[in-house]
């Protein structure tokens, strides 16, 4: 099964990485308010990414099943 990562998935991964890095930077500096804000943003991007990957893998799995059905016929 091939894994094709589209641009929206790449953008979500980049956004998650940026938010996660900002969270750790502000936490290390002791700015807990900004760390909390970036932590919430990171969680939002993580949730969006989870939904993208689940729907993408579901589509790929349906294609795989269709291919197996064709080969069996």
N, CA, C, O and CB atoms as a CASP TS submission, in Angstrom:
PFRMAT TS
TARGET T0000
AUTHOR 0000-0000-0000
METHOD Language model
MODEL 1
PARENT N/A
ATOM      1  N   UNK     1       0.839  -1.165   0.000  1.00  0.00           N
ATOM      2  CA  UNK     1       0.000   0.000   0.000  1.00  0.00           C
ATOM      3  C   UNK     1       0.896   1.243   0.000  1.00  0.00           C
ATOM      4  O   UNK     1       1.785   1.371   0.842  1.00  0.00           O
ATOM      5  CB  UNK     1      -0.961  -0.011   1.216  1.00  0.00           C
ATOM      6  N   UNK     2       0.662   2.143  -0.931  1.00  0.00           N
ATOM      7  CA  UNK     2       1.437   3.382  -1.003  1.00  0.00           C
ATOM      8  C   UNK     2       0.866   4.411  -0.050  1.00  0.00           C
ATOM      9  O   UNK     2      -0.333   4.436   0.227  1.00  0.00           O
ATOM     10  CB  UNK     2       1.454   3.936  -2.435  1.00  0.00           C
ATOM     11  N   UNK     3       1.757   5.263   0.449  1.00  0.00           N
ATOM     12  CA  UNK     3       1.323   6.370   1.295  1.00  0.00           C
ATOM     13  C   UNK     3       1.634   7.670   0.574  1.00  0.00           C
ATOM     14  O   UNK     3       2.796   8.033   0.388  1.00  0.00           O
ATOM     15  CB  UNK     3       2.015   6.324   2.696  1.00  0.00           C
ATOM     16  N   UNK     4       0.596   8.352   0.178  1.00  0.00           N
ATOM     17  CA  UNK     4       0.748   9.644  -0.485  1.00  0.00           C
ATOM     18  C   UNK     4       0.409  10.728   0.517  1.00  0.00           C
ATOM     19  O   UNK     4      -0.697  10.773   1.055  1.00  0.00           O
ATOM     20  CB  UNK     4      -0.156   9.750  -1.755  1.00  0.00           C
ATOM     21  N   UNK     5       1.371  11.595   0.761  1.00  0.00           N
ATOM     22  CA  UNK     5       1.139  12.698   1.687  1.00  0.00           C
ATOM     23  C   UNK     5       0.894  13.950   0.858  1.00  0.00           C
ATOM     24  O   UNK     5       1.767  14.399   0.115  1.00  0.00           O
ATOM     25  CB  UNK     5       2.349  12.893   2.672  1.00  0.00           C
ATOM     26  N   UNK     6      -0.300  14.503   0.994  1.00  0.00           N
ATOM     27  CA  UNK     6      -0.632  15.693   0.222  1.00  0.00           C
ATOM     28  C   UNK     6      -0.141  16.947   0.942  1.00  0.00           C
ATOM     29  O   UNK     6       0.352  16.889   2.069  1.00  0.00           O
ATOM     30  CB  UNK     6      -2.150  15.773  -0.024  1.00  0.00           C
ATOM     31  N   UNK     7      -0.289  18.065   0.266  1.00  0.00           N
ATOM     32  CA  UNK     7       0.220  19.337   0.793  1.00  0.00           C
ATOM     33  C   UNK     7      -0.468  19.753   2.088  1.00  0.00           C
ATOM     34  O   UNK     7       0.172  20.333   2.965  1.00  0.00           O
ATOM     35  CB  UNK     7       0.049  20.430  -0.242  1.00  0.00           C
ATOM     36  N   UNK     8      -1.756  19.465   2.221  1.00  0.00           N
ATOM     37  CA  UNK     8      -2.450  19.864   3.452  1.00  0.00           C
ATOM     38  C   UNK     8      -1.926  19.071   4.646  1.00  0.00           C
ATOM     39  O   UNK     8      -1.840  19.603   5.752  1.00  0.00           O
ATOM     40  CB  UNK     8      -3.972  19.661   3.305  1.00  0.00           C
ATOM     41  N   UNK     9      -1.580  17.812   4.433  1.00  0.00           N
ATOM     42  CA  UNK     9      -1.005  17.005   5.520  1.00  0.00           C
ATOM     43  C   UNK     9       0.375  17.519   5.887  1.00  0.00           C
ATOM     44  O   UNK     9       0.715  17.617   7.066  1.00  0.00           O
ATOM     45  CB  UNK     9      -0.928  15.518   5.118  1.00  0.00           C
ATOM     46  N   UNK    10       1.174  17.848   4.871  1.00  0.00           N
ATOM     47  CA  UNK    10       2.495  18.421   5.133  1.00  0.00           C
ATOM     48  C   UNK    10       2.384  19.722   5.920  1.00  0.00           C
ATOM     49  O   UNK    10       3.144  19.954   6.860  1.00  0.00           O
ATOM     50  CB  UNK    10       3.242  18.667   3.816  1.00  0.00           C
ATOM     51  N   UNK    11       1.442  20.559   5.536  1.00  0.00           N
ATOM     52  CA  UNK    11       1.246  21.845   6.224  1.00  0.00           C
ATOM     53  C   UNK    11       0.822  21.622   7.675  1.00  0.00           C
ATOM     54  O   UNK    11       1.274  22.338   8.568  1.00  0.00           O
ATOM     55  CB  UNK    11       0.188  22.700   5.487  1.00  0.00           C
ATOM     56  N   UNK    12      -0.036  20.640   7.914  1.00  0.00           N
ATOM     57  CA  UNK    12      -0.472  20.350   9.277  1.00  0.00           C
ATOM     58  C   UNK    12       0.695  19.850  10.128  1.00  0.00           C
ATOM     59  O   UNK    12       0.807  20.205  11.302  1.00  0.00           O
ATOM     60  CB  UNK    12      -1.604  19.312   9.268  1.00  0.00           C
ATOM     61  N   UNK    13       1.556  19.034   9.543  1.00  0.00           N
ATOM     62  CA  UNK    13       2.730  18.534  10.271  1.00  0.00           C
ATOM     63  C   UNK    13       3.674  19.686  10.604  1.00  0.00           C
ATOM     64  O   UNK    13       4.181  19.775  11.722  1.00  0.00           O
ATOM     65  CB  UNK    13       3.471  17.454   9.442  1.00  0.00           C
ATOM     66  N   UNK    14       3.909  20.568   9.631  1.00  0.00           N
ATOM     67  CA  UNK    14       4.769  21.731   9.880  1.00  0.00           C
ATOM     68  C   UNK    14       4.192  22.625  10.965  1.00  0.00           C
ATOM     69  O   UNK    14       4.916  23.072  11.855  1.00  0.00           O
ATOM     70  CB  UNK    14       4.964  22.536   8.595  1.00  0.00           C
ATOM     71  N   UNK    15       2.895  22.885  10.894  1.00  0.00           N
ATOM     72  CA  UNK    15       2.239  23.733  11.891  1.00  0.00           C
ATOM     73  C   UNK    15       2.324  23.108  13.282  1.00  0.00           C
ATOM     74  O   UNK    15       2.558  23.803  14.271  1.00  0.00           O
ATOM     75  CB  UNK    15       0.769  23.971  11.509  1.00  0.00           C
ATOM     76  N   UNK    16       2.134  21.796  13.348  1.00  0.00           N
ATOM     77  CA  UNK    16       2.241  21.103  14.629  1.00  0.00           C
ATOM     78  C   UNK    16       3.659  21.222  15.180  1.00  0.00           C
ATOM     79  O   UNK    16       3.841  21.473  16.371  1.00  0.00           O
ATOM     80  CB  UNK    16       1.845  19.621  14.479  1.00  0.00           C
ATOM     81  N   UNK    17       4.653  21.045  14.332  1.00  0.00           N
ATOM     82  CA  UNK    17       6.050  21.138  14.768  1.00  0.00           C
ATOM     83  C   UNK    17       6.375  22.541  15.282  1.00  0.00           C
ATOM     84  O   UNK    17       7.049  22.687  16.301  1.00  0.00           O
ATOM     85  CB  UNK    17       6.997  20.768  13.615  1.00  0.00           C
ATOM     86  N   UNK    18       5.903  23.564  14.586  1.00  0.00           N
ATOM     87  CA  UNK    18       6.148  24.951  15.001  1.00  0.00           C
ATOM     88  C   UNK    18       5.481  25.229  16.352  1.00  0.00           C
ATOM     89  O   UNK    18       6.092  25.817  17.244  1.00  0.00           O
ATOM     90  CB  UNK    18       5.623  25.943  13.928  1.00  0.00           C
ATOM     91  N   UNK    19       4.226  24.802  16.491  1.00  0.00           N
ATOM     92  CA  UNK    19       3.507  25.036  17.747  1.00  0.00           C
ATOM     93  C   UNK    19       4.157  24.282  18.906  1.00  0.00           C
ATOM     94  O   UNK    19       4.272  24.809  20.012  1.00  0.00           O
ATOM     95  CB  UNK    19       2.037  24.614  17.606  1.00  0.00           C
ATOM     96  N   UNK    20       4.578  23.055  18.645  1.00  0.00           N
ATOM     97  CA  UNK    20       5.211  22.253  19.686  1.00  0.00           C
ATOM     98  C   UNK    20       6.542  22.858  20.118  1.00  0.00           C
ATOM     99  O   UNK    20       6.870  22.880  21.305  1.00  0.00           O
ATOM    100  CB  UNK    20       5.420  20.822  19.200  1.00  0.00           C
ATOM    101  N   UNK    21       7.302  23.345  19.145  1.00  0.00           N
ATOM    102  CA  UNK    21       8.583  23.992  19.452  1.00  0.00           C
ATOM    103  C   UNK    21       8.359  25.277  20.262  1.00  0.00           C
ATOM    104  O   UNK    21       9.079  25.535  21.227  1.00  0.00           O
ATOM    105  CB  UNK    21       9.357  24.309  18.144  1.00  0.00           C
ATOM    106  N   UNK    22       7.367  26.078  19.871  1.00  0.00           N
ATOM    107  CA  UNK    22       7.058  27.312  20.601  1.00  0.00           C
ATOM    108  C   UNK    22       6.627  26.985  22.033  1.00  0.00           C
ATOM    109  O   UNK    22       7.013  27.673  22.978  1.00  0.00           O
ATOM    110  CB  UNK    22       5.947  28.116  19.872  1.00  0.00           C
ATOM    111  N   UNK    23       5.828  25.935  22.183  1.00  0.00           N
ATOM    112  CA  UNK    23       5.403  25.515  23.519  1.00  0.00           C
ATOM    113  C   UNK    23       6.614  25.225  24.402  1.00  0.00           C
ATOM    114  O   UNK    23       6.698  25.707  25.531  1.00  0.00           O
ATOM    115  CB  UNK    23       4.496  24.272  23.432  1.00  0.00           C
ATOM    116  N   UNK    24       7.545  24.438  23.883  1.00  0.00           N
ATOM    117  CA  UNK    24       8.725  24.087  24.676  1.00  0.00           C
ATOM    118  C   UNK    24       9.635  25.292  24.931  1.00  0.00           C
ATOM    119  O   UNK    24      10.220  25.413  26.008  1.00  0.00           O
ATOM    120  CB  UNK    24       9.512  22.990  23.973  1.00  0.00           C
ATOM    121  N   UNK    25       9.753  26.171  23.950  1.00  0.00           N
ATOM    122  CA  UNK    25      10.580  27.368  24.143  1.00  0.00           C
ATOM    123  C   UNK    25      10.022  28.257  25.254  1.00  0.00           C
ATOM    124  O   UNK    25      10.760  28.681  26.144  1.00  0.00           O
ATOM    125  CB  UNK    25      10.677  28.167  22.834  1.00  0.00           C
ATOM    126  N   UNK    26       8.719  28.537  25.202  1.00  0.00           N
ATOM    127  CA  UNK    26       8.116  29.399  26.224  1.00  0.00           C
ATOM    128  C   UNK    26       8.112  28.717  27.592  1.00  0.00           C
ATOM    129  O   UNK    26       8.271  29.375  28.620  1.00  0.00           O
ATOM    130  CB  UNK    26       6.683  29.779  25.822  1.00  0.00           C
ATOM    131  N   UNK    27       7.931  27.410  27.597  1.00  0.00           N
ATOM    132  CA  UNK    27       7.958  26.678  28.871  1.00  0.00           C
ATOM    133  C   UNK    27       9.355  26.769  29.500  1.00  0.00           C
ATOM    134  O   UNK    27       9.490  26.959  30.709  1.00  0.00           O
ATOM    135  CB  UNK    27       7.554  25.186  28.657  1.00  0.00           C
ATOM    136  N   UNK    28      10.389  26.630  28.662  1.00  0.00           N
ATOM    137  CA  UNK    28      11.765  26.709  29.164  1.00  0.00           C
ATOM    138  C   UNK    28      12.087  28.110  29.698  1.00  0.00           C
ATOM    139  O   UNK    28      12.873  28.256  30.634  1.00  0.00           O
ATOM    140  CB  UNK    28      12.757  26.329  28.052  1.00  0.00           C
ATOM    141  N   UNK    29      11.477  29.136  29.097  1.00  0.00           N
ATOM    142  CA  UNK    29      11.708  30.513  29.539  1.00  0.00           C
ATOM    143  C   UNK    29      10.883  30.860  30.782  1.00  0.00           C
ATOM    144  O   UNK    29      11.086  31.912  31.388  1.00  0.00           O
ATOM    145  CB  UNK    29      11.379  31.487  28.409  1.00  0.00           C
ATOM    146  N   UNK    30       9.965  29.987  31.157  1.00  0.00           N
ATOM    147  CA  UNK    30       9.135  30.250  32.326  1.00  0.00           C
ATOM    148  C   UNK    30       7.887  31.055  32.039  1.00  0.00           C
ATOM    149  O   UNK    30       7.189  31.459  32.969  1.00  0.00           O
ATOM    150  CB  UNK    30       9.930  30.953  33.343  1.00  0.00           C
ATOM    151  N   UNK    31       7.588  31.299  30.761  1.00  0.00           N
ATOM    152  CA  UNK    31       6.385  32.041  30.379  1.00  0.00           C
ATOM    153  C   UNK    31       5.239  31.035  30.216  1.00  0.00           C
ATOM    154  O   UNK    31       4.937  30.581  29.113  1.00  0.00           O
ATOM    155  CB  UNK    31       6.616  32.865  29.049  1.00  0.00           C
ATOM    156  N   UNK    32       4.618  30.708  31.338  1.00  0.00           N
ATOM    157  CA  UNK    32       3.629  29.635  31.347  1.00  0.00           C
ATOM    158  C   UNK    32       2.343  29.995  30.608  1.00  0.00           C
ATOM    159  O   UNK    32       1.669  29.112  30.079  1.00  0.00           O
ATOM    160  CB  UNK    32       3.301  29.263  32.765  1.00  0.00           C
ATOM    161  N   UNK    33       2.000  31.262  30.565  1.00  0.00           N
ATOM    162  CA  UNK    33       0.784  31.673  29.848  1.00  0.00           C
ATOM    163  C   UNK    33       0.938  31.432  28.345  1.00  0.00           C
ATOM    164  O   UNK    33       0.054  30.864  27.703  1.00  0.00           O
ATOM    165  CB  UNK    33       0.471  33.167  30.119  1.00  0.00           C
ATOM    166  N   UNK    34       2.063  31.867  27.799  1.00  0.00           N
ATOM    167  CA  UNK    34       2.286  31.646  26.363  1.00  0.00           C
ATOM    168  C   UNK    34       2.523  30.173  26.060  1.00  0.00           C
ATOM    169  O   UNK    34       2.114  29.682  25.009  1.00  0.00           O
ATOM    170  CB  UNK    34       3.478  32.477  25.871  1.00  0.00           C
ATOM    171  N   UNK    35       3.178  29.470  26.969  1.00  0.00           N
ATOM    172  CA  UNK    35       3.375  28.028  26.779  1.00  0.00           C
ATOM    173  C   UNK    35       2.022  27.320  26.716  1.00  0.00           C
ATOM    174  O   UNK    35       1.822  26.431  25.889  1.00  0.00           O
ATOM    175  CB  UNK    35       4.243  27.434  27.924  1.00  0.00           C
ATOM    176  N   UNK    36       1.099  27.715  27.586  1.00  0.00           N
ATOM    177  CA  UNK    36      -0.240  27.110  27.581  1.00  0.00           C
ATOM    178  C   UNK    36      -0.965  27.406  26.274  1.00  0.00           C
ATOM    179  O   UNK    36      -1.622  26.534  25.706  1.00  0.00           O
ATOM    180  CB  UNK    36      -1.070  27.625  28.772  1.00  0.00           C
ATOM    181  N   UNK    37      -0.838  28.652  25.800  1.00  0.00           N
ATOM    182  CA  UNK    37      -1.482  29.022  24.543  1.00  0.00           C
ATOM    183  C   UNK    37      -0.948  28.163  23.394  1.00  0.00           C
ATOM    184  O   UNK    37      -1.725  27.620  22.609  1.00  0.00           O
ATOM    185  CB  UNK    37      -1.260  30.520  24.244  1.00  0.00           C
ATOM    186  N   UNK    38       0.378  28.042  23.297  1.00  0.00           N
ATOM    187  CA  UNK    38       0.963  27.249  22.219  1.00  0.00           C
ATOM    188  C   UNK    38       0.695  25.763  22.394  1.00  0.00           C
ATOM    189  O   UNK    38       0.607  25.025  21.412  1.00  0.00           O
ATOM    190  CB  UNK    38       2.456  27.493  22.144  1.00  0.00           C
ATOM    191  N   UNK    39       0.564  25.321  23.637  1.00  0.00           N
ATOM    192  CA  UNK    39       0.191  23.929  23.884  1.00  0.00           C
ATOM    193  C   UNK    39      -1.198  23.625  23.358  1.00  0.00           C
ATOM    194  O   UNK    39      -1.429  22.569  22.769  1.00  0.00           O
ATOM    195  CB  UNK    39       0.259  23.617  25.370  1.00  0.00           C
ATOM    196  N   UNK    40      -2.131  24.557  23.571  1.00  0.00           N
ATOM    197  CA  UNK    40      -3.496  24.383  23.052  1.00  0.00           C
ATOM    198  C   UNK    40      -3.501  24.391  21.526  1.00  0.00           C
ATOM    199  O   UNK    40      -4.223  23.616  20.898  1.00  0.00           O
ATOM    200  CB  UNK    40      -4.426  25.491  23.590  1.00  0.00           C
ATOM    201  N   UNK    41      -2.700  25.263  20.936  1.00  0.00           N
ATOM    202  CA  UNK    41      -2.606  25.310  19.476  1.00  0.00           C
ATOM    203  C   UNK    41      -2.031  23.992  18.945  1.00  0.00           C
ATOM    204  O   UNK    41      -2.517  23.455  17.950  1.00  0.00           O
ATOM    205  CB  UNK    41      -1.727  26.508  19.023  1.00  0.00           C
ATOM    206  N   UNK    42      -0.993  23.477  19.617  1.00  0.00           N
ATOM    207  CA  UNK    42      -0.392  22.202  19.199  1.00  0.00           C
ATOM    208  C   UNK    42      -1.415  21.074  19.282  1.00  0.00           C
ATOM    209  O   UNK    42      -1.473  20.223  18.394  1.00  0.00           O
ATOM    210  CB  UNK    42       0.839  21.867  20.072  1.00  0.00           C
ATOM    211  N   UNK    43      -2.220  21.063  20.342  1.00  0.00           N
ATOM    212  CA  UNK    43      -3.242  20.028  20.471  1.00  0.00           C
ATOM    213  C   UNK    43      -4.284  20.118  19.359  1.00  0.00           C
ATOM    214  O   UNK    43      -4.756  19.099  18.854  1.00  0.00           O
ATOM    215  CB  UNK    43      -3.924  20.132  21.829  1.00  0.00           C
ATOM    216  N   UNK    44      -4.640  21.353  18.981  1.00  0.00           N
ATOM    217  CA  UNK    44      -5.604  21.523  17.894  1.00  0.00           C
ATOM    218  C   UNK    44      -5.048  20.984  16.573  1.00  0.00           C
ATOM    219  O   UNK    44      -5.743  20.288  15.833  1.00  0.00           O
ATOM    220  CB  UNK    44      -5.981  23.005  17.745  1.00  0.00           C
ATOM    221  N   UNK    45      -3.774  21.319  16.284  1.00  0.00           N
ATOM    222  CA  UNK    45      -3.162  20.804  15.059  1.00  0.00           C
ATOM    223  C   UNK    45      -3.013  19.285  15.105  1.00  0.00           C
ATOM    224  O   UNK    45      -3.170  18.613  14.086  1.00  0.00           O
ATOM    225  CB  UNK    45      -1.796  21.456  14.835  1.00  0.00           C
ATOM    226  N   UNK    46      -2.709  18.740  16.292  1.00  0.00           N
ATOM    227  CA  UNK    46      -2.602  17.288  16.427  1.00  0.00           C
ATOM    228  C   UNK    46      -3.940  16.624  16.125  1.00  0.00           C
ATOM    229  O   UNK    46      -3.983  15.599  15.445  1.00  0.00           O
ATOM    230  CB  UNK    46      -2.125  16.908  17.840  1.00  0.00           C
ATOM    231  N   UNK    47      -5.024  17.196  16.621  1.00  0.00           N
ATOM    232  CA  UNK    47      -6.358  16.648  16.365  1.00  0.00           C
ATOM    233  C   UNK    47      -6.698  16.698  14.886  1.00  0.00           C
ATOM    234  O   UNK    47      -7.224  15.732  14.334  1.00  0.00           O
ATOM    235  CB  UNK    47      -7.412  17.408  17.167  1.00  0.00           C
ATOM    236  N   UNK    48      -6.400  17.825  14.239  1.00  0.00           N
ATOM    237  CA  UNK    48      -6.665  17.953  12.804  1.00  0.00           C
ATOM    238  C   UNK    48      -5.847  16.946  12.011  1.00  0.00           C
ATOM    239  O   UNK    48      -6.346  16.337  11.065  1.00  0.00           O
ATOM    240  CB  UNK    48      -6.357  19.376  12.323  1.00  0.00           C
ATOM    241  N   UNK    49      -4.595  16.775  12.397  1.00  0.00           N
ATOM    242  CA  UNK    49      -3.722  15.827  11.713  1.00  0.00           C
ATOM    243  C   UNK    49      -4.230  14.400  11.893  1.00  0.00           C
ATOM    244  O   UNK    49      -4.204  13.613  10.947  1.00  0.00           O
ATOM    245  CB  UNK    49      -2.283  15.950  12.234  1.00  0.00           C
ATOM    246  N   UNK    50      -4.690  14.061  13.087  1.00  0.00           N
ATOM    247  CA  UNK    50      -5.250  12.729  13.327  1.00  0.00           C
ATOM    248  C   UNK    50      -6.428  12.462  12.400  1.00  0.00           C
ATOM    249  O   UNK    50      -6.527  11.389  11.805  1.00  0.00           O
ATOM    250  CB  UNK    50      -5.688  12.583  14.791  1.00  0.00           C
ATOM    251  N   UNK    51      -7.317  13.439  12.280  1.00  0.00           N
ATOM    252  CA  UNK    51      -8.488  13.283  11.409  1.00  0.00           C
ATOM    253  C   UNK    51      -8.054  13.109   9.953  1.00  0.00           C
ATOM    254  O   UNK    51      -8.593  12.262   9.242  1.00  0.00           O
ATOM    255  CB  UNK    51      -9.431  14.501  11.544  1.00  0.00           C
ATOM    256  N   UNK    52      -7.077  13.913   9.507  1.00  0.00           N
ATOM    257  CA  UNK    52      -6.575  13.797   8.137  1.00  0.00           C
ATOM    258  C   UNK    52      -6.012  12.408   7.866  1.00  0.00           C
ATOM    259  O   UNK    52      -6.322  11.787   6.849  1.00  0.00           O
ATOM    260  CB  UNK    52      -5.504  14.853   7.874  1.00  0.00           C
ATOM    261  N   UNK    53      -5.188  11.934   8.780  1.00  0.00           N
ATOM    262  CA  UNK    53      -4.537  10.644   8.574  1.00  0.00           C
ATOM    263  C   UNK    53      -5.523   9.490   8.645  1.00  0.00           C
ATOM    264  O   UNK    53      -5.392   8.520   7.899  1.00  0.00           O
ATOM    265  CB  UNK    53      -3.442  10.443   9.598  1.00  0.00           C
ATOM    266  N   UNK    54      -6.510   9.582   9.534  1.00  0.00           N
ATOM    267  CA  UNK    54      -7.523   8.527   9.620  1.00  0.00           C
ATOM    268  C   UNK    54      -8.341   8.483   8.344  1.00  0.00           C
ATOM    269  O   UNK    54      -8.578   7.403   7.803  1.00  0.00           O
ATOM    270  CB  UNK    54      -8.442   8.744  10.836  1.00  0.00           C
ATOM    271  N   UNK    55      -8.779   9.632   7.850  1.00  0.00           N
ATOM    272  CA  UNK    55      -9.591   9.642   6.631  1.00  0.00           C
ATOM    273  C   UNK    55      -8.766   9.216   5.423  1.00  0.00           C
ATOM    274  O   UNK    55      -9.268   8.532   4.531  1.00  0.00           O
ATOM    275  CB  UNK    55     -10.190  11.035   6.394  1.00  0.00           C
ATOM    276  N   UNK    56      -7.493   9.625   5.396  1.00  0.00           N
ATOM    277  CA  UNK    56      -6.618   9.237   4.289  1.00  0.00           C
ATOM    278  C   UNK    56      -6.381   7.728   4.289  1.00  0.00           C
ATOM    279  O   UNK    56      -6.427   7.097   3.233  1.00  0.00           O
ATOM    280  CB  UNK    56      -5.276   9.986   4.375  1.00  0.00           C
ATOM    281  N   UNK    57      -6.128   7.147   5.453  1.00  0.00           N
ATOM    282  CA  UNK    57      -5.881   5.709   5.520  1.00  0.00           C
ATOM    283  C   UNK    57      -7.153   4.931   5.213  1.00  0.00           C
ATOM    284  O   UNK    57      -7.085   3.832   4.664  1.00  0.00           O
ATOM    285  CB  UNK    57      -5.340   5.318   6.902  1.00  0.00           C
ATOM    286  N   UNK    58      -8.311   5.486   5.559  1.00  0.00           N
ATOM    287  CA  UNK    58      -9.579   4.835   5.244  1.00  0.00           C
ATOM    288  C   UNK    58      -9.785   4.763   3.733  1.00  0.00           C
ATOM    289  O   UNK    58     -10.216   3.737   3.207  1.00  0.00           O
ATOM    290  CB  UNK    58     -10.747   5.582   5.906  1.00  0.00           C
ATOM    291  N   UNK    59      -9.475   5.856   3.044  1.00  0.00           N
ATOM    292  CA  UNK    59      -9.598   5.887   1.589  1.00  0.00           C
ATOM    293  C   UNK    59      -8.627   4.885   0.971  1.00  0.00           C
ATOM    294  O   UNK    59      -8.999   4.138   0.066  1.00  0.00           O
ATOM    295  CB  UNK    59      -9.333   7.314   1.042  1.00  0.00           C
ATOM    296  N   UNK    60      -7.384   4.865   1.456  1.00  0.00           N
ATOM    297  CA  UNK    60      -6.397   3.928   0.948  1.00  0.00           C
ATOM    298  C   UNK    60      -6.830   2.487   1.196  1.00  0.00           C
ATOM    299  O   UNK    60      -6.635   1.627   0.337  1.00  0.00           O
ATOM    300  CB  UNK    60      -5.039   4.189   1.592  1.00  0.00           C
ATOM    301  N   UNK    61      -7.414   2.216   2.354  1.00  0.00           N
ATOM    302  CA  UNK    61      -7.865   0.868   2.671  1.00  0.00           C
ATOM    303  C   UNK    61      -9.008   0.457   1.756  1.00  0.00           C
ATOM    304  O   UNK    61      -9.061  -0.689   1.310  1.00  0.00           O
ATOM    305  CB  UNK    61      -8.296   0.775   4.135  1.00  0.00           C
ATOM    306  N   UNK    62      -9.916   1.371   1.474  1.00  0.00           N
ATOM    307  CA  UNK    62     -11.018   1.068   0.548  1.00  0.00           C
ATOM    308  C   UNK    62     -10.479   0.765  -0.851  1.00  0.00           C
ATOM    309  O   UNK    62     -10.978  -0.133  -1.529  1.00  0.00           O
ATOM    310  CB  UNK    62     -12.020   2.250   0.489  1.00  0.00           C
ATOM    311  N   UNK    63      -9.464   1.512  -1.279  1.00  0.00           N
ATOM    312  CA  UNK    63      -8.842   1.244  -2.579  1.00  0.00           C
ATOM    313  C   UNK    63      -8.170  -0.121  -2.580  1.00  0.00           C
ATOM    314  O   UNK    63      -8.260  -0.862  -3.559  1.00  0.00           O
ATOM    315  CB  UNK    63      -7.818   2.338  -2.925  1.00  0.00           C
ATOM    316  N   UNK    64      -7.498  -0.453  -1.486  1.00  0.00           N
ATOM    317  CA  UNK    64      -6.846  -1.755  -1.351  1.00  0.00           C
ATOM    318  C   UNK    64      -7.876  -2.882  -1.441  1.00  0.00           C
ATOM    319  O   UNK    64      -7.649  -3.875  -2.133  1.00  0.00           O
ATOM    320  CB  UNK    64      -6.077  -1.839  -0.015  1.00  0.00           C
ATOM    321  N   UNK    65      -9.002  -2.731  -0.747  1.00  0.00           N
ATOM    322  CA  UNK    65     -10.052  -3.745  -0.807  1.00  0.00           C
ATOM    323  C   UNK    65     -10.602  -3.903  -2.213  1.00  0.00           C
ATOM    324  O   UNK    65     -10.860  -5.020  -2.661  1.00  0.00           O
ATOM    325  CB  UNK    65     -11.176  -3.394   0.147  1.00  0.00           C
ATOM    326  N   UNK    66     -10.781  -2.792  -2.909  1.00  0.00           N
ATOM    327  CA  UNK    66     -11.275  -2.842  -4.283  1.00  0.00           C
ATOM    328  C   UNK    66     -10.278  -3.571  -5.185  1.00  0.00           C
ATOM    329  O   UNK    66     -10.682  -4.367  -6.033  1.00  0.00           O
ATOM    330  CB  UNK    66     -11.537  -1.419  -4.815  1.00  0.00           C
ATOM    331  N   UNK    67      -8.988  -3.308  -5.013  1.00  0.00           N
ATOM    332  CA  UNK    67      -7.950  -3.992  -5.793  1.00  0.00           C
ATOM    333  C   UNK    67      -7.954  -5.494  -5.501  1.00  0.00           C
ATOM    334  O   UNK    67      -7.816  -6.305  -6.417  1.00  0.00           O
ATOM    335  CB  UNK    67      -6.559  -3.395  -5.485  1.00  0.00           C
ATOM    336  N   UNK    68      -8.110  -5.859  -4.242  1.00  0.00           N
ATOM    337  CA  UNK    68      -8.135  -7.274  -3.883  1.00  0.00           C
ATOM    338  C   UNK    68      -9.366  -7.962  -4.481  1.00  0.00           C
ATOM    339  O   UNK    68      -9.295  -9.113  -4.911  1.00  0.00           O
ATOM    340  CB  UNK    68      -8.121  -7.439  -2.350  1.00  0.00           C
ATOM    341  N   UNK    69     -10.473  -7.256  -4.501  1.00  0.00           N
ATOM    342  CA  UNK    69     -11.711  -7.800  -5.066  1.00  0.00           C
ATOM    343  C   UNK    69     -11.541  -8.036  -6.567  1.00  0.00           C
ATOM    344  O   UNK    69     -11.976  -9.058  -7.097  1.00  0.00           O
ATOM    345  CB  UNK    69     -12.904  -6.844  -4.797  1.00  0.00           C
ATOM    346  N   UNK    70     -10.894  -7.060  -7.258  1.00  0.00           N
ATOM    347  CA  UNK    70     -10.653  -7.206  -8.689  1.00  0.00           C
ATOM    348  C   UNK    70      -9.726  -8.378  -8.988  1.00  0.00           C
ATOM    349  O   UNK    70      -9.949  -9.122  -9.943  1.00  0.00           O
ATOM    350  CB  UNK    70     -10.068  -5.925  -9.255  1.00  0.00           C
ATOM    351  N   UNK    71      -8.695  -8.539  -8.179  1.00  0.00           N
ATOM    352  CA  UNK    71      -7.748  -9.628  -8.385  1.00  0.00           C
ATOM    353  C   UNK    71      -8.400 -10.981  -8.132  1.00  0.00           C
ATOM    354  O   UNK    71      -8.055 -11.967  -8.784  1.00  0.00           O
ATOM    355  CB  UNK    71      -6.534  -9.453  -7.478  1.00  0.00           C
ATOM    356  N   UNK    72      -9.330 -11.034  -7.201  1.00  0.00           N
ATOM    357  CA  UNK    72     -10.012 -12.283  -6.893  1.00  0.00           C
ATOM    358  C   UNK    72     -10.994 -12.682  -7.993  1.00  0.00           C
ATOM    359  O   UNK    72     -11.297 -13.862  -8.174  1.00  0.00           O
ATOM    360  CB  UNK    72     -10.741 -12.163  -5.567  1.00  0.00           C
ATOM    361  N   UNK    73     -11.484 -11.678  -8.726  1.00  0.00           N
ATOM    362  CA  UNK    73     -12.472 -11.942  -9.780  1.00  0.00           C
ATOM    363  C   UNK    73     -11.870 -12.468 -11.051  1.00  0.00           C
ATOM    364  O   UNK    73     -12.591 -12.730 -12.013  1.00  0.00           O
ATOM    365  CB  UNK    73     -13.231 -10.705 -10.087  1.00  0.00           C
TER
END
